[in-house]
Each structure stands twice: as structure tokens, then as C-alpha cells.
Amino acid sequence: MSLRTRLGCLLSAVLLLTPVLPADAAPARPQVHDLKTNTLDVTVPANTTATVRIPARDGSIDVQEIASGTCHFEAR
């Protein structure tokens, strides 16, 4: 098998294994609104969920599952 054929087979395998996501399935991106109070809003696209991990000052980590929509978090 020539190098060109092997590269073609490898490229085909990679394309088959790569998931195709719809355009609105972008990951949630937290946006910090107030740096003094350490608050943020997380917006999750429709038909998706996101896991948000927020470190607290006492060393613990809050884990929140968010379905589509917007959630507001405040530091404790």
C-alpha cells in the first residue's frame, strides 16, 4: 500500500470518528460581570447541558449542572 493510500485511509478514519456538532451546540462560556463581587452568568445553548465547577474561598468546589438557559452565580 502506497503512502498516499495509507494517508487517505487514515484521514477517512479520522473523519468518521470526529463528531459533527450542530452550530448551536457551542460550549457554555462563563462571563464575569462584576469583578469586585466575583459574580458570573453562564448561558447554555438550547438542548444542551453544562457542568460548572466553581472554586470557593474555603477550598471546596461547587458543581452545578445547568440545562439550557442562564444561571447566575455569586462567590461565597
mmCIF file of the N, C-alpha and C atoms, coordinates in Angstrom:
data_MODEL
# 
_entry.id   MODEL 
# 
loop_
_atom_site.group_PDB 
_atom_site.id 
_atom_site.type_symbol 
_atom_site.label_atom_id 
_atom_site.label_alt_id 
_atom_site.label_comp_id 
_atom_site.label_asym_id 
_atom_site.label_entity_id 
_atom_site.label_seq_id 
_atom_site.pdbx_PDB_ins_code 
_atom_site.Cartn_x 
_atom_site.Cartn_y 
_atom_site.Cartn_z 
_atom_site.occupancy 
_atom_site.B_iso_or_equiv 
_atom_site.pdbx_formal_charge 
_atom_site.auth_seq_id 
_atom_site.auth_comp_id 
_atom_site.auth_asym_id 
_atom_site.auth_atom_id 
_atom_site.pdbx_PDB_model_num 
ATOM 1   N N  . MET A 1 1  ? 0.854   -1.165 0.000  1.00 0.00 ? 1  MET A N  1 
ATOM 2   C CA . MET A 1 1  ? 0.000   0.000  0.000  1.00 0.00 ? 1  MET A CA 1 
ATOM 3   C C  . MET A 1 1  ? 0.905   1.235  0.000  1.00 0.00 ? 1  MET A C  1 
ATOM 4   N N  . SER A 1 2  ? 0.619   2.162  -0.895 1.00 0.00 ? 2  SER A N  1 
ATOM 5   C CA . SER A 1 2  ? 1.453   3.356  -1.003 1.00 0.00 ? 2  SER A CA 1 
ATOM 6   C C  . SER A 1 2  ? 1.181   4.306  0.160  1.00 0.00 ? 2  SER A C  1 
ATOM 7   N N  . LEU A 1 3  ? 2.096   5.231  0.339  1.00 0.00 ? 3  LEU A N  1 
ATOM 8   C CA . LEU A 1 3  ? 1.954   6.223  1.404  1.00 0.00 ? 3  LEU A CA 1 
ATOM 9   C C  . LEU A 1 3  ? 0.701   7.065  1.176  1.00 0.00 ? 3  LEU A C  1 
ATOM 10  N N  . ARG A 1 4  ? 0.421   7.403  -0.055 1.00 0.00 ? 4  ARG A N  1 
ATOM 11  C CA . ARG A 1 4  ? -0.758  8.217  -0.368 1.00 0.00 ? 4  ARG A CA 1 
ATOM 12  C C  . ARG A 1 4  ? -2.045  7.479  0.013  1.00 0.00 ? 4  ARG A C  1 
ATOM 13  N N  . THR A 1 5  ? -2.108  6.187  -0.254 1.00 0.00 ? 5  THR A N  1 
ATOM 14  C CA . THR A 1 5  ? -3.281  5.391  0.084  1.00 0.00 ? 5  THR A CA 1 
ATOM 15  C C  . THR A 1 5  ? -3.435  5.277  1.592  1.00 0.00 ? 5  THR A C  1 
ATOM 16  N N  . ARG A 1 6  ? -2.323  5.064  2.306  1.00 0.00 ? 6  ARG A N  1 
ATOM 17  C CA . ARG A 1 6  ? -2.373  4.969  3.768  1.00 0.00 ? 6  ARG A CA 1 
ATOM 18  C C  . ARG A 1 6  ? -2.850  6.274  4.386  1.00 0.00 ? 6  ARG A C  1 
ATOM 19  N N  . LEU A 1 7  ? -2.357  7.411  3.889  1.00 0.00 ? 7  LEU A N  1 
ATOM 20  C CA . LEU A 1 7  ? -2.787  8.706  4.407  1.00 0.00 ? 7  LEU A CA 1 
ATOM 21  C C  . LEU A 1 7  ? -4.271  8.941  4.132  1.00 0.00 ? 7  LEU A C  1 
ATOM 22  N N  . GLY A 1 8  ? -4.741  8.499  2.960  1.00 0.00 ? 8  GLY A N  1 
ATOM 23  C CA . GLY A 1 8  ? -6.155  8.630  2.630  1.00 0.00 ? 8  GLY A CA 1 
ATOM 24  C C  . GLY A 1 8  ? -7.014  7.808  3.566  1.00 0.00 ? 8  GLY A C  1 
ATOM 25  N N  . CYS A 1 9  ? -6.596  6.580  3.884  1.00 0.00 ? 9  CYS A N  1 
ATOM 26  C CA . CYS A 1 9  ? -7.341  5.722  4.816  1.00 0.00 ? 9  CYS A CA 1 
ATOM 27  C C  . CYS A 1 9  ? -7.356  6.320  6.215  1.00 0.00 ? 9  CYS A C  1 
ATOM 28  N N  . LEU A 1 10 ? -6.230  6.856  6.648  1.00 0.00 ? 10 LEU A N  1 
ATOM 29  C CA . LEU A 1 10 ? -6.139  7.467  7.968  1.00 0.00 ? 10 LEU A CA 1 
ATOM 30  C C  . LEU A 1 10 ? -7.052  8.687  8.056  1.00 0.00 ? 10 LEU A C  1 
ATOM 31  N N  . LEU A 1 11 ? -7.042  9.520  7.024  1.00 0.00 ? 11 LEU A N  1 
ATOM 32  C CA . LEU A 1 11 ? -7.891  10.704 7.007  1.00 0.00 ? 11 LEU A CA 1 
ATOM 33  C C  . LEU A 1 11 ? -9.367  10.306 7.033  1.00 0.00 ? 11 LEU A C  1 
ATOM 34  N N  . SER A 1 12 ? -9.742  9.271  6.295  1.00 0.00 ? 12 SER A N  1 
ATOM 35  C CA . SER A 1 12 ? -11.123 8.798  6.299  1.00 0.00 ? 12 SER A CA 1 
ATOM 36  C C  . SER A 1 12 ? -11.531 8.318  7.687  1.00 0.00 ? 12 SER A C  1 
ATOM 37  N N  . ALA A 1 13 ? -10.641 7.598  8.375  1.00 0.00 ? 13 ALA A N  1 
ATOM 38  C CA . ALA A 1 13 ? -10.947 7.106  9.717  1.00 0.00 ? 13 ALA A CA 1 
ATOM 39  C C  . ALA A 1 13 ? -11.115 8.263  10.689 1.00 0.00 ? 13 ALA A C  1 
ATOM 40  N N  . VAL A 1 14 ? -10.286 9.276  10.586 1.00 0.00 ? 14 VAL A N  1 
ATOM 41  C CA . VAL A 1 14 ? -10.386 10.432 11.471 1.00 0.00 ? 14 VAL A CA 1 
ATOM 42  C C  . VAL A 1 14 ? -11.704 11.158 11.223 1.00 0.00 ? 14 VAL A C  1 
ATOM 43  N N  . LEU A 1 15 ? -12.085 11.313 9.969  1.00 0.00 ? 15 LEU A N  1 
ATOM 44  C CA . LEU A 1 15 ? -13.336 11.998 9.652  1.00 0.00 ? 15 LEU A CA 1 
ATOM 45  C C  . LEU A 1 15 ? -14.536 11.221 10.171 1.00 0.00 ? 15 LEU A C  1 
ATOM 46  N N  . LEU A 1 16 ? -14.478 9.894  10.139 1.00 0.00 ? 16 LEU A N  1 
ATOM 47  C CA . LEU A 1 16 ? -15.586 9.090  10.644 1.00 0.00 ? 16 LEU A CA 1 
ATOM 48  C C  . LEU A 1 16 ? -15.691 9.160  12.165 1.00 0.00 ? 16 LEU A C  1 
ATOM 49  N N  . LEU A 1 17 ? -14.572 9.314  12.858 1.00 0.00 ? 17 LEU A N  1 
ATOM 50  C CA . LEU A 1 17 ? -14.574 9.339  14.315 1.00 0.00 ? 17 LEU A CA 1 
ATOM 51  C C  . LEU A 1 17 ? -14.837 10.729 14.894 1.00 0.00 ? 17 LEU A C  1 
ATOM 52  N N  . THR A 1 18 ? -14.765 11.761 14.070 1.00 0.00 ? 18 THR A N  1 
ATOM 53  C CA . THR A 1 18 ? -14.970 13.125 14.549 1.00 0.00 ? 18 THR A CA 1 
ATOM 54  C C  . THR A 1 18 ? -16.461 13.421 14.631 1.00 0.00 ? 18 THR A C  1 
ATOM 55  N N  . PRO A 1 19 ? -16.988 13.731 15.820 1.00 0.00 ? 19 PRO A N  1 
ATOM 56  C CA . PRO A 1 19 ? -18.420 14.011 15.918 1.00 0.00 ? 19 PRO A CA 1 
ATOM 57  C C  . PRO A 1 19 ? -18.760 15.337 15.237 1.00 0.00 ? 19 PRO A C  1 
ATOM 58  N N  . VAL A 1 20 ? -19.896 15.364 14.600 1.00 0.00 ? 20 VAL A N  1 
ATOM 59  C CA . VAL A 1 20 ? -20.368 16.587 13.964 1.00 0.00 ? 20 VAL A CA 1 
ATOM 60  C C  . VAL A 1 20 ? -21.393 17.214 14.896 1.00 0.00 ? 20 VAL A C  1 
ATOM 61  N N  . LEU A 1 21 ? -21.113 18.404 15.375 1.00 0.00 ? 21 LEU A N  1 
ATOM 62  C CA . LEU A 1 21 ? -21.999 19.096 16.305 1.00 0.00 ? 21 LEU A CA 1 
ATOM 63  C C  . LEU A 1 21 ? -22.812 20.138 15.556 1.00 0.00 ? 21 LEU A C  1 
ATOM 64  N N  . PRO A 1 22 ? -24.069 20.300 15.935 1.00 0.00 ? 22 PRO A N  1 
ATOM 65  C CA . PRO A 1 22 ? -24.839 21.373 15.314 1.00 0.00 ? 22 PRO A CA 1 
ATOM 66  C C  . PRO A 1 22 ? -24.249 22.737 15.689 1.00 0.00 ? 22 PRO A C  1 
ATOM 67  N N  . ALA A 1 23 ? -24.570 23.737 14.885 1.00 0.00 ? 23 ALA A N  1 
ATOM 68  C CA . ALA A 1 23 ? -23.983 25.068 15.080 1.00 0.00 ? 23 ALA A CA 1 
ATOM 69  C C  . ALA A 1 23 ? -24.325 25.659 16.443 1.00 0.00 ? 23 ALA A C  1 
ATOM 70  N N  . ASP A 1 24 ? -25.501 25.332 16.997 1.00 0.00 ? 24 ASP A N  1 
ATOM 71  C CA . ASP A 1 24 ? -25.894 25.927 18.281 1.00 0.00 ? 24 ASP A CA 1 
ATOM 72  C C  . ASP A 1 24 ? -25.413 25.117 19.483 1.00 0.00 ? 24 ASP A C  1 
ATOM 73  N N  . ALA A 1 25 ? -24.561 24.119 19.271 1.00 0.00 ? 25 ALA A N  1 
ATOM 74  C CA . ALA A 1 25 ? -24.078 23.282 20.365 1.00 0.00 ? 25 ALA A CA 1 
ATOM 75  C C  . ALA A 1 25 ? -22.717 23.748 20.878 1.00 0.00 ? 25 ALA A C  1 
ATOM 76  N N  . ALA A 1 26 ? -22.467 25.020 20.811 1.00 0.00 ? 26 ALA A N  1 
ATOM 77  C CA . ALA A 1 26 ? -21.203 25.562 21.312 1.00 0.00 ? 26 ALA A CA 1 
ATOM 78  C C  . ALA A 1 26 ? -21.152 25.398 22.831 1.00 0.00 ? 26 ALA A C  1 
ATOM 79  N N  . PRO A 1 27 ? -19.957 25.196 23.391 1.00 0.00 ? 27 PRO A N  1 
ATOM 80  C CA . PRO A 1 27 ? -19.865 25.051 24.841 1.00 0.00 ? 27 PRO A CA 1 
ATOM 81  C C  . PRO A 1 27 ? -20.275 26.331 25.562 1.00 0.00 ? 27 PRO A C  1 
ATOM 82  N N  . ALA A 1 28 ? -20.758 26.162 26.766 1.00 0.00 ? 28 ALA A N  1 
ATOM 83  C CA . ALA A 1 28 ? -21.148 27.328 27.569 1.00 0.00 ? 28 ALA A CA 1 
ATOM 84  C C  . ALA A 1 28 ? -19.897 28.131 27.908 1.00 0.00 ? 28 ALA A C  1 
ATOM 85  N N  . ARG A 1 29 ? -20.018 29.424 27.835 1.00 0.00 ? 29 ARG A N  1 
ATOM 86  C CA . ARG A 1 29 ? -18.885 30.292 28.141 1.00 0.00 ? 29 ARG A CA 1 
ATOM 87  C C  . ARG A 1 29 ? -19.275 31.229 29.277 1.00 0.00 ? 29 ARG A C  1 
ATOM 88  N N  . PRO A 1 30 ? -18.651 31.059 30.446 1.00 0.00 ? 30 PRO A N  1 
ATOM 89  C CA . PRO A 1 30 ? -18.986 31.961 31.558 1.00 0.00 ? 30 PRO A CA 1 
ATOM 90  C C  . PRO A 1 30 ? -18.528 33.380 31.261 1.00 0.00 ? 30 PRO A C  1 
ATOM 91  N N  . GLN A 1 31 ? -19.322 34.323 31.698 1.00 0.00 ? 31 GLN A N  1 
ATOM 92  C CA . GLN A 1 31 ? -18.988 35.725 31.510 1.00 0.00 ? 31 GLN A CA 1 
ATOM 93  C C  . GLN A 1 31 ? -18.976 36.399 32.876 1.00 0.00 ? 31 GLN A C  1 
ATOM 94  N N  . VAL A 1 32 ? -17.841 36.975 33.247 1.00 0.00 ? 32 VAL A N  1 
ATOM 95  C CA . VAL A 1 32 ? -17.731 37.647 34.533 1.00 0.00 ? 32 VAL A CA 1 
ATOM 96  C C  . VAL A 1 32 ? -18.302 39.046 34.382 1.00 0.00 ? 32 VAL A C  1 
ATOM 97  N N  . HIS A 1 33 ? -19.294 39.381 35.219 1.00 0.00 ? 33 HIS A N  1 
ATOM 98  C CA . HIS A 1 33 ? -19.947 40.675 35.121 1.00 0.00 ? 33 HIS A CA 1 
ATOM 99  C C  . HIS A 1 33 ? -19.443 41.670 36.154 1.00 0.00 ? 33 HIS A C  1 
ATOM 100 N N  . ASP A 1 34 ? -19.041 41.206 37.302 1.00 0.00 ? 34 ASP A N  1 
ATOM 101 C CA . ASP A 1 34 ? -18.603 42.124 38.352 1.00 0.00 ? 34 ASP A CA 1 
ATOM 102 C C  . ASP A 1 34 ? -17.392 41.517 39.050 1.00 0.00 ? 34 ASP A C  1 
ATOM 103 N N  . LEU A 1 35 ? -16.222 42.066 38.782 1.00 0.00 ? 35 LEU A N  1 
ATOM 104 C CA . LEU A 1 35 ? -15.002 41.509 39.363 1.00 0.00 ? 35 LEU A CA 1 
ATOM 105 C C  . LEU A 1 35 ? -14.893 41.759 40.859 1.00 0.00 ? 35 LEU A C  1 
ATOM 106 N N  . LYS A 1 36 ? -15.539 42.813 41.373 1.00 0.00 ? 36 LYS A N  1 
ATOM 107 C CA . LYS A 1 36 ? -15.457 43.092 42.807 1.00 0.00 ? 36 LYS A CA 1 
ATOM 108 C C  . LYS A 1 36 ? -16.206 42.051 43.634 1.00 0.00 ? 36 LYS A C  1 
ATOM 109 N N  . THR A 1 37 ? -17.368 41.638 43.167 1.00 0.00 ? 37 THR A N  1 
ATOM 110 C CA . THR A 1 37 ? -18.157 40.668 43.930 1.00 0.00 ? 37 THR A CA 1 
ATOM 111 C C  . THR A 1 37 ? -17.976 39.248 43.413 1.00 0.00 ? 37 THR A C  1 
ATOM 112 N N  . ASN A 1 38 ? -17.196 39.076 42.343 1.00 0.00 ? 38 ASN A N  1 
ATOM 113 C CA . ASN A 1 38 ? -16.909 37.749 41.817 1.00 0.00 ? 38 ASN A CA 1 
ATOM 114 C C  . ASN A 1 38 ? -18.173 37.021 41.372 1.00 0.00 ? 38 ASN A C  1 
ATOM 115 N N  . THR A 1 39 ? -19.028 37.683 40.631 1.00 0.00 ? 39 THR A N  1 
ATOM 116 C CA . THR A 1 39 ? -20.239 37.050 40.124 1.00 0.00 ? 39 THR A CA 1 
ATOM 117 C C  . THR A 1 39 ? -20.068 36.724 38.649 1.00 0.00 ? 39 THR A C  1 
ATOM 118 N N  . LEU A 1 40 ? -20.799 35.733 38.191 1.00 0.00 ? 40 LEU A N  1 
ATOM 119 C CA . LEU A 1 40 ? -20.778 35.403 36.772 1.00 0.00 ? 40 LEU A CA 1 
ATOM 120 C C  . LEU A 1 40 ? -22.115 34.830 36.361 1.00 0.00 ? 40 LEU A C  1 
ATOM 121 N N  . ASP A 1 41 ? -22.411 34.974 35.076 1.00 0.00 ? 41 ASP A N  1 
ATOM 122 C CA . ASP A 1 41 ? -23.593 34.370 34.476 1.00 0.00 ? 41 ASP A CA 1 
ATOM 123 C C  . ASP A 1 41 ? -23.128 33.352 33.460 1.00 0.00 ? 41 ASP A C  1 
ATOM 124 N N  . VAL A 1 42 ? -23.776 32.201 33.433 1.00 0.00 ? 42 VAL A N  1 
ATOM 125 C CA . VAL A 1 42 ? -23.448 31.163 32.465 1.00 0.00 ? 42 VAL A CA 1 
ATOM 126 C C  . VAL A 1 42 ? -24.669 30.956 31.599 1.00 0.00 ? 42 VAL A C  1 
ATOM 127 N N  . THR A 1 43 ? -24.493 31.082 30.294 1.00 0.00 ? 43 THR A N  1 
ATOM 128 C CA . THR A 1 43 ? -25.580 30.846 29.355 1.00 0.00 ? 43 THR A CA 1 
ATOM 129 C C  . THR A 1 43 ? -25.289 29.554 28.612 1.00 0.00 ? 43 THR A C  1 
ATOM 130 N N  . VAL A 1 44 ? -26.266 28.646 28.618 1.00 0.00 ? 44 VAL A N  1 
ATOM 131 C CA . VAL A 1 44 ? -26.114 27.338 27.985 1.00 0.00 ? 44 VAL A CA 1 
ATOM 132 C C  . VAL A 1 44 ? -27.048 27.292 26.777 1.00 0.00 ? 44 VAL A C  1 
ATOM 133 N N  . PRO A 1 45 ? -26.547 26.909 25.605 1.00 0.00 ? 45 PRO A N  1 
ATOM 134 C CA . PRO A 1 45 ? -27.390 26.848 24.414 1.00 0.00 ? 45 PRO A CA 1 
ATOM 135 C C  . PRO A 1 45 ? -28.545 25.860 24.576 1.00 0.00 ? 45 PRO A C  1 
ATOM 136 N N  . ALA A 1 46 ? -29.566 26.021 23.748 1.00 0.00 ? 46 ALA A N  1 
ATOM 137 C CA . ALA A 1 46 ? -30.751 25.157 23.797 1.00 0.00 ? 46 ALA A CA 1 
ATOM 138 C C  . ALA A 1 46 ? -30.361 23.695 23.555 1.00 0.00 ? 46 ALA A C  1 
ATOM 139 N N  . ASN A 1 47 ? -31.083 22.803 24.199 1.00 0.00 ? 47 ASN A N  1 
ATOM 140 C CA . ASN A 1 47 ? -30.918 21.344 24.055 1.00 0.00 ? 47 ASN A CA 1 
ATOM 141 C C  . ASN A 1 47 ? -29.549 20.835 24.484 1.00 0.00 ? 47 ASN A C  1 
ATOM 142 N N  . THR A 1 48 ? -28.875 21.542 25.373 1.00 0.00 ? 48 THR A N  1 
ATOM 143 C CA . THR A 1 48 ? -27.592 21.073 25.896 1.00 0.00 ? 48 THR A CA 1 
ATOM 144 C C  . THR A 1 48 ? -27.564 21.278 27.402 1.00 0.00 ? 48 THR A C  1 
ATOM 145 N N  . THR A 1 49 ? -26.601 20.642 28.051 1.00 0.00 ? 49 THR A N  1 
ATOM 146 C CA . THR A 1 49 ? -26.373 20.855 29.472 1.00 0.00 ? 49 THR A CA 1 
ATOM 147 C C  . THR A 1 49 ? -24.893 21.155 29.673 1.00 0.00 ? 49 THR A C  1 
ATOM 148 N N  . ALA A 1 50 ? -24.582 21.791 30.769 1.00 0.00 ? 50 ALA A N  1 
ATOM 149 C CA . ALA A 1 50 ? -23.188 22.112 31.075 1.00 0.00 ? 50 ALA A CA 1 
ATOM 150 C C  . ALA A 1 50 ? -22.927 21.837 32.541 1.00 0.00 ? 50 ALA A C  1 
ATOM 151 N N  . THR A 1 51 ? -21.714 21.467 32.844 1.00 0.00 ? 51 THR A N  1 
ATOM 152 C CA . THR A 1 51 ? -21.281 21.297 34.223 1.00 0.00 ? 51 THR A CA 1 
ATOM 153 C C  . THR A 1 51 ? -20.357 22.448 34.561 1.00 0.00 ? 51 THR A C  1 
ATOM 154 N N  . VAL A 1 52 ? -20.690 23.184 35.599 1.00 0.00 ? 52 VAL A N  1 
ATOM 155 C CA . VAL A 1 52 ? -19.893 24.334 36.005 1.00 0.00 ? 52 VAL A CA 1 
ATOM 156 C C  . VAL A 1 52 ? -19.262 24.013 37.354 1.00 0.00 ? 52 VAL A C  1 
ATOM 157 N N  . ARG A 1 53 ? -17.957 24.151 37.432 1.00 0.00 ? 53 ARG A N  1 
ATOM 158 C CA . ARG A 1 53 ? -17.234 23.930 38.679 1.00 0.00 ? 53 ARG A CA 1 
ATOM 159 C C  . ARG A 1 53 ? -16.696 25.269 39.146 1.00 0.00 ? 53 ARG A C  1 
ATOM 160 N N  . ILE A 1 54 ? -17.125 25.673 40.339 1.00 0.00 ? 54 ILE A N  1 
ATOM 161 C CA . ILE A 1 54 ? -16.740 26.981 40.869 1.00 0.00 ? 54 ILE A CA 1 
ATOM 162 C C  . ILE A 1 54 ? -15.977 26.788 42.173 1.00 0.00 ? 54 ILE A C  1 
ATOM 163 N N  . PRO A 1 55 ? -14.679 27.129 42.188 1.00 0.00 ? 55 PRO A N  1 
ATOM 164 C CA . PRO A 1 55 ? -13.928 27.011 43.440 1.00 0.00 ? 55 PRO A CA 1 
ATOM 165 C C  . PRO A 1 55 ? -14.365 28.081 44.440 1.00 0.00 ? 55 PRO A C  1 
ATOM 166 N N  . ALA A 1 56 ? -14.563 27.665 45.687 1.00 0.00 ? 56 ALA A N  1 
ATOM 167 C CA . ALA A 1 56 ? -14.947 28.598 46.747 1.00 0.00 ? 56 ALA A CA 1 
ATOM 168 C C  . ALA A 1 56 ? -13.706 29.022 47.522 1.00 0.00 ? 56 ALA A C  1 
ATOM 169 N N  . ARG A 1 57 ? -13.848 30.066 48.295 1.00 0.00 ? 57 ARG A N  1 
ATOM 170 C CA . ARG A 1 57 ? -12.704 30.580 49.071 1.00 0.00 ? 57 ARG A CA 1 
ATOM 171 C C  . ARG A 1 57 ? -12.224 29.592 50.125 1.00 0.00 ? 57 ARG A C  1 
ATOM 172 N N  . ASP A 1 58 ? -13.137 28.724 50.612 1.00 0.00 ? 58 ASP A N  1 
ATOM 173 C CA . ASP A 1 58 ? -12.752 27.768 51.651 1.00 0.00 ? 58 ASP A CA 1 
ATOM 174 C C  . ASP A 1 58 ? -12.091 26.510 51.079 1.00 0.00 ? 58 ASP A C  1 
ATOM 175 N N  . GLY A 1 59 ? -11.866 26.480 49.760 1.00 0.00 ? 59 GLY A N  1 
ATOM 176 C CA . GLY A 1 59 ? -11.186 25.348 49.145 1.00 0.00 ? 59 GLY A CA 1 
ATOM 177 C C  . GLY A 1 59 ? -12.119 24.311 48.550 1.00 0.00 ? 59 GLY A C  1 
ATOM 178 N N  . SER A 1 60 ? -13.411 24.394 48.860 1.00 0.00 ? 60 SER A N  1 
ATOM 179 C CA . SER A 1 60 ? -14.354 23.438 48.273 1.00 0.00 ? 60 SER A CA 1 
ATOM 180 C C  . SER A 1 60 ? -14.681 23.856 46.845 1.00 0.00 ? 60 SER A C  1 
ATOM 181 N N  . ILE A 1 61 ? -15.312 22.949 46.129 1.00 0.00 ? 61 ILE A N  1 
ATOM 182 C CA . ILE A 1 61 ? -15.710 23.238 44.751 1.00 0.00 ? 61 ILE A CA 1 
ATOM 183 C C  . ILE A 1 61 ? -17.196 22.957 44.608 1.00 0.00 ? 61 ILE A C  1 
ATOM 184 N N  . ASP A 1 62 ? -17.933 23.976 44.187 1.00 0.00 ? 62 ASP A N  1 
ATOM 185 C CA . ASP A 1 62 ? -19.355 23.800 43.905 1.00 0.00 ? 62 ASP A CA 1 
ATOM 186 C C  . ASP A 1 62 ? -19.489 23.272 42.489 1.00 0.00 ? 62 ASP A C  1 
ATOM 187 N N  . VAL A 1 63 ? -20.278 22.212 42.313 1.00 0.00 ? 63 VAL A N  1 
ATOM 188 C CA . VAL A 1 63 ? -20.528 21.654 40.989 1.00 0.00 ? 63 VAL A CA 1 
ATOM 189 C C  . VAL A 1 63 ? -22.007 21.825 40.690 1.00 0.00 ? 63 VAL A C  1 
ATOM 190 N N  . GLN A 1 64 ? -22.302 22.467 39.585 1.00 0.00 ? 64 GLN A N  1 
ATOM 191 C CA . GLN A 1 64 ? -23.682 22.717 39.192 1.00 0.00 ? 64 GLN A CA 1 
ATOM 192 C C  . GLN A 1 64 ? -23.912 22.159 37.800 1.00 0.00 ? 64 GLN A C  1 
ATOM 193 N N  . GLU A 1 65 ? -25.018 21.457 37.627 1.00 0.00 ? 65 GLU A N  1 
ATOM 194 C CA . GLU A 1 65 ? -25.456 21.022 36.297 1.00 0.00 ? 65 GLU A CA 1 
ATOM 195 C C  . GLU A 1 65 ? -26.489 22.025 35.830 1.00 0.00 ? 65 GLU A C  1 
ATOM 196 N N  . ILE A 1 66 ? -26.292 22.576 34.643 1.00 0.00 ? 66 ILE A N  1 
ATOM 197 C CA . ILE A 1 66 ? -27.206 23.581 34.126 1.00 0.00 ? 66 ILE A CA 1 
ATOM 198 C C  . ILE A 1 66 ? -27.793 23.092 32.818 1.00 0.00 ? 66 ILE A C  1 
ATOM 199 N N  . ALA A 1 67 ? -29.122 23.065 32.743 1.00 0.00 ? 67 ALA A N  1 
ATOM 200 C CA . ALA A 1 67 ? -29.783 22.778 31.469 1.00 0.00 ? 67 ALA A CA 1 
ATOM 201 C C  . ALA A 1 67 ? -29.830 24.080 30.684 1.00 0.00 ? 67 ALA A C  1 
ATOM 202 N N  . SER A 1 68 ? -30.324 24.027 29.479 1.00 0.00 ? 68 SER A N  1 
ATOM 203 C CA . SER A 1 68 ? -30.334 25.219 28.628 1.00 0.00 ? 68 SER A CA 1 
ATOM 204 C C  . SER A 1 68 ? -30.976 26.400 29.343 1.00 0.00 ? 68 SER A C  1 
ATOM 205 N N  . GLY A 1 69 ? -30.369 27.545 29.219 1.00 0.00 ? 69 GLY A N  1 
ATOM 206 C CA . GLY A 1 69 ? -30.833 28.757 29.882 1.00 0.00 ? 69 GLY A CA 1 
ATOM 207 C C  . GLY A 1 69 ? -29.664 29.515 30.475 1.00 0.00 ? 69 GLY A C  1 
ATOM 208 N N  . THR A 1 70 ? -29.955 30.445 31.377 1.00 0.00 ? 70 THR A N  1 
ATOM 209 C CA . THR A 1 70 ? -28.920 31.266 32.005 1.00 0.00 ? 70 THR A CA 1 
ATOM 210 C C  . THR A 1 70 ? -28.978 31.089 33.511 1.00 0.00 ? 70 THR A C  1 
ATOM 211 N N  . CYS A 1 71 ? -27.814 30.955 34.141 1.00 0.00 ? 71 CYS A N  1 
ATOM 212 C CA . CYS A 1 71 ? -27.715 30.808 35.590 1.00 0.00 ? 71 CYS A CA 1 
ATOM 213 C C  . CYS A 1 71 ? -26.791 31.894 36.128 1.00 0.00 ? 71 CYS A C  1 
ATOM 214 N N  . HIS A 1 72 ? -27.093 32.393 37.306 1.00 0.00 ? 72 HIS A N  1 
ATOM 215 C CA . HIS A 1 72 ? -26.288 33.444 37.939 1.00 0.00 ? 72 HIS A CA 1 
ATOM 216 C C  . HIS A 1 72 ? -25.613 32.860 39.176 1.00 0.00 ? 72 HIS A C  1 
ATOM 217 N N  . PHE A 1 73 ? -24.326 33.098 39.337 1.00 0.00 ? 73 PHE A N  1 
ATOM 218 C CA . PHE A 1 73 ? -23.568 32.595 40.478 1.00 0.00 ? 73 PHE A CA 1 
ATOM 219 C C  . PHE A 1 73 ? -22.925 33.760 41.208 1.00 0.00 ? 73 PHE A C  1 
ATOM 220 N N  . GLU A 1 74 ? -22.836 33.632 42.532 1.00 0.00 ? 74 GLU A N  1 
ATOM 221 C CA . GLU A 1 74 ? -22.142 34.619 43.350 1.00 0.00 ? 74 GLU A CA 1 
ATOM 222 C C  . GLU A 1 74 ? -21.134 33.906 44.235 1.00 0.00 ? 74 GLU A C  1 
ATOM 223 N N  . ALA A 1 75 ? -20.009 34.537 44.467 1.00 0.00 ? 75 ALA A N  1 
ATOM 224 C CA . ALA A 1 75 ? -18.988 33.961 45.346 1.00 0.00 ? 75 ALA A CA 1 
ATOM 225 C C  . ALA A 1 75 ? -19.501 33.932 46.771 1.00 0.00 ? 75 ALA A C  1 
ATOM 226 N N  . ARG A 1 76 ? -19.059 32.923 47.535 1.00 0.00 ? 76 ARG A N  1 
ATOM 227 C CA . ARG A 1 76 ? -19.465 32.866 48.943 1.00 0.00 ? 76 ARG A CA 1 
ATOM 228 C C  . ARG A 1 76 ? -18.264 33.025 49.827 1.00 0.00 ? 76 ARG A C  1 
# 
